[in-house]
Amino acid sequence: MTRIGFVGAGRMGAPMVRRLLEHGHDVRVLGRTDERCAAIGDLGAQPVPRAADVAEGAEVVVVCVFTDEQVQQVCVDDGVAAAMRPGSALILHTTGSPATARDLAAKFPDLGIVDAPVSGGPHNIAAGTVTLFVGGTEQAVDKVRPVLACYGEPILHVGPLGAGQAVKLVNNSLFAAQIGLLRTAVDLGARLGVEEAKLLTSVMHGSGASRVGELIAARGSVQGFVADVGEFIGKDVAVVRRTAAELGGDLGLLDDVIDAGISP
């Protein structure tokens, strides 16, 4: 049994907490309100009122919030990282800039920090099959692998700290670009007199099939799918564009195709 601190038991984090508990771990979860504490208790975890409390006695702390700014708030401003004992591990599931994890490692060199953004949804986490792109040292990744294995498969160690974020951002750029391609294809189909839902379903049986296409076909329309995922994918595209700009470049051909996919 491992004592685990957890911040961010929301849409993605709650099924992670449930899986950790099912595997026999002792999990403390941040709950800032009575409502959140009740929800955490319903999961079977122990709610704690302050962010720094999740680090008390924890061997591993998991942070599953939405943005880089929230990671900074929780880990630095709210004192989670400072409250962690030397040699413990910090897992960052937030999809964001590779610089965020690296900056934390520079501030807190006694911690084993890994960036582990996920590819998949709550149903994948609940089944223990969400994909994890993991960056960090071999030692840090080996330490957290048993924790990640409670809900992740495959666990892909893709390089040093920040590499997990880099792979996830490239992945989501391709994801957004494929949405753009499918929207353009649907427009072509309409001009040719083919109904969108039938076109999407049919193409998934042909050489133009893709995982993104299967998801969109199941939804029945490109626009409906964009409405479902737009907030998440739009945030990630903004991060990868900013990261590319910091390196003195852009996304090249992907830029125009992405705009076709995620624009209203």
C-alpha positions in Angstrom: 0.0 0.0 0.0 1.2 3.5 -0.9 0.1 6.7 0.7 -1.0 9.0 -2.2 -2.0 12.6 -2.2 -4.3 13.7 -4.9 -5.4 17.1 -6.2 -8.1 17.4 -8.9 -10.6 14.6 -8.4 -12.9 15.9 -11.1 -14.0 14.4 -14.4 -10.7 12.7 -15.1 -9.3 12.6 -11.5 -12.3 10.9 -9.8 -12.0 7.6 -11.7 -8.2 7.7 -11.1 -8.9 8.0 -7.3 -11.4 5.1 -7.5 -8.9 2.9 -9.3 -6.1 3.7 -6.8 -8.5 2.8 -3.9 -9.5 -0.4 -5.6 -5.8 -1.3 -5.7 -5.5 -0.9 -2.0 -3.7 2.5 -1.8 -4.3 5.1 1.0 -5.5 8.2 -0.9 -5.9 11.7 0.5 -7.7 14.1 -1.8 -8.1 17.9 -1.7 -11.6 19.0 -1.0 -12.0 22.8 -0.6 -15.8 22.7 0.0 -18.3 20.6 1.9 -19.7 19.4 -1.4 -16.3 18.3 -2.7 -15.5 16.6 0.6 -18.7 14.7 0.4 -18.0 13.6 -3.1 -14.5 12.5 -2.1 -15.9 10.5 0.8 -18.3 8.8 -1.5 -15.3 7.6 -3.6 -13.9 6.1 -0.4 -10.9 8.5 -0.1 -10.0 10.8 2.8 -10.8 14.5 2.1 -8.4 17.1 3.4 -9.1 20.9 3.4 -5.8 22.4 2.4 -3.7 21.7 -0.7 -0.5 21.2 1.4 -2.4 18.5 3.5 -2.4 16.1 0.6 1.4 15.9 0.8 1.5 14.9 4.5 3.2 11.5 4.7 2.6 10.9 1.0 5.1 8.9 -1.1 3.4 10.1 -4.3 1.3 13.2 -5.0 -0.8 13.3 -8.2 -2.0 16.6 -9.7 -4.8 16.4 -12.2 -5.9 20.0 -12.9 -6.7 21.7 -16.2 -4.1 24.3 -16.9 -0.4 25.2 -16.3 -1.6 28.1 -14.2 -3.5 25.8 -11.9 -0.4 23.5 -11.6 1.6 26.6 -10.5 -1.1 27.6 -8.1 -1.4 24.1 -6.5 2.2 23.1 -6.4 3.9 26.4 -5.7 1.5 29.0 -4.4 -0.6 26.6 -2.3 2.5 24.8 -1.0 2.0 21.2 -2.2 5.5 20.8 -3.5 7.2 22.4 -0.5 5.2 20.2 1.8 6.4 17.0 0.1 9.2 15.1 1.8 12.5 14.7 -0.1 12.6 11.7 -2.3 8.8 11.6 -2.8 7.3 11.7 -6.3 5.1 14.3 -8.0 3.0 13.2 -11.0 1.6 15.9 -13.3 -1.4 14.7 -15.4 -2.2 18.2 -16.7 -1.7 18.7 -20.5 0.4 21.8 -20.7 3.8 23.3 -21.5 6.9 21.1 -21.1 8.4 24.1 -19.3 6.0 23.8 -16.4 7.4 20.4 -15.2 11.0 21.6 -15.8 10.5 24.8 -13.8 9.1 22.8 -10.9 12.0 20.4 -11.0 14.4 23.4 -10.8 12.6 24.8 -7.8 12.2 21.5 -6.0 15.3 19.3 -6.9 14.7 16.8 -4.1 11.4 15.6 -5.7 11.0 13.0 -8.4 8.8 14.8 -10.9 7.2 13.2 -13.9 4.9 14.7 -16.5 2.3 12.1 -17.5 -0.5 13.6 -19.7 -3.2 11.2 -20.7 -4.8 10.2 -24.0 -8.3 9.0 -23.5 -11.4 9.7 -21.4 -12.9 8.9 -18.0 -14.2 5.6 -19.4 -10.6 4.6 -20.3 -9.4 5.5 -16.8 -12.2 3.5 -15.2 -11.2 0.5 -17.3 -7.5 0.9 -16.5 -6.6 1.5 -20.1 -5.9 5.2 -20.5 -2.7 5.9 -22.4 0.0 7.8 -20.5 2.8 9.7 -22.2 5.4 9.9 -19.4 8.5 12.1 -19.2 11.1 12.0 -16.4 14.2 10.1 -15.2 14.3 6.4 -15.2 14.4 6.4 -11.4 11.4 8.7 -11.1 9.3 6.8 -13.6 10.1 3.5 -12.0 9.0 4.9 -8.7 5.6 6.0 -9.9 4.9 3.2 -12.4 3.0 1.0 -9.9 0.7 4.0 -9.2 0.2 4.8 -12.9 -0.5 1.1 -13.6 -3.6 1.3 -11.5 -5.4 3.2 -14.3 -2.9 3.5 -17.2 -2.0 1.0 -20.0 0.1 1.6 -21.9 2.5 3.6 -19.9 4.9 5.0 -22.5 8.1 6.5 -21.1 9.0 8.8 -24.0 12.0 10.7 -22.7 13.3 13.1 -20.0 11.1 15.5 -18.0 8.8 17.5 -20.4 8.8 14.8 -23.1 5.5 13.5 -22.0 3.9 16.9 -22.5 5.7 17.3 -25.9 4.3 14.0 -27.2 0.8 14.9 -25.9 0.9 18.3 -27.6 2.0 16.8 -30.9 -0.7 14.1 -30.5 -3.4 16.7 -29.9 -2.2 18.8 -32.8 -2.7 15.8 -35.1 -6.0 15.2 -33.4 -7.2 18.7 -34.1 -5.8 18.6 -37.7 -7.7 15.4 -38.4 -10.9 17.1 -37.2 -10.2 19.8 -39.7 -9.6 17.3 -42.5 -12.9 15.6 -41.7 -14.8 18.8 -41.6 -13.5 19.7 -45.1 -14.3 16.2 -46.3 -17.9 16.5 -45.0 -18.3 19.8 -46.8 -17.1 18.0 -50.0 -19.5 15.2 -49.4 -22.4 17.7 -49.0 -21.6 19.2 -52.3 -21.6 15.7 -53.8 -25.0 15.1 -52.2 -24.0 12.7 -49.4 -25.5 13.0 -45.9 -22.8 13.7 -43.3 -23.6 10.9 -40.9 -23.7 8.3 -43.7 -20.4 9.7 -45.1 -18.7 9.5 -41.8 -19.9 5.9 -41.1 -19.0 4.7 -44.6 -15.5 6.2 -44.6 -14.7 4.4 -41.4 -14.9 1.2 -43.4 -12.5 2.5 -46.0 -8.8 3.5 -46.3 -9.7 6.9 -45.0 -10.5 5.5 -41.5 -8.9 6.8 -38.3 -9.5 6.7 -34.6 -10.6 10.4 -34.7 -12.9 9.5 -37.5 -14.5 6.7 -35.5 -15.1 9.0 -32.6 -16.7 11.6 -34.9 -18.8 9.0 -36.7 -20.1 7.7 -33.4 -21.1 11.3 -32.6 -22.8 11.7 -36.0 -21.4 15.1 -37.0 -18.1 17.0 -36.9 -19.7 20.1 -35.4 -21.3 18.0 -32.6 -18.0 16.5 -31.8 -16.2 19.8 -31.8 -18.9 21.1 -29.3 -18.0 18.2 -27.0 -14.2 18.5 -27.0 -13.6 22.1 -28.2 -12.7 23.5 -24.8 -10.1 20.8 -24.1 -8.6 20.7 -27.6 -8.6 24.5 -28.0 -6.6 24.9 -24.8 -4.1 22.3 -25.9 -3.7 23.9 -29.3 -3.1 27.3 -27.7 -0.3 25.7 -25.6 1.4 24.0 -28.5 1.3 27.1 -30.6 2.8 29.2 -27.8 5.5 26.5 -27.2 6.3 26.5 -31.0 6.5 30.3 -31.0 8.9 30.3 -28.1 11.1 28.0 -30.2 11.0 30.5 -33.0 8.5 28.7 -35.3 4.9 27.7 -35.9 3.0 24.5 -36.7 3.4 24.8 -40.4 0.8 23.0 -42.5 -1.0 21.9 -39.3 -2.0 25.4 -38.4 -4.4 25.9 -41.3 -5.9 22.5 -41.0 -6.3 22.9 -37.2 -8.2 26.2 -37.7 -10.6 24.4 -40.1 -11.3 21.9 -37.4 -11.7 23.9 -34.2 -13.0 27.2 -35.4 -16.7 27.8 -34.7 
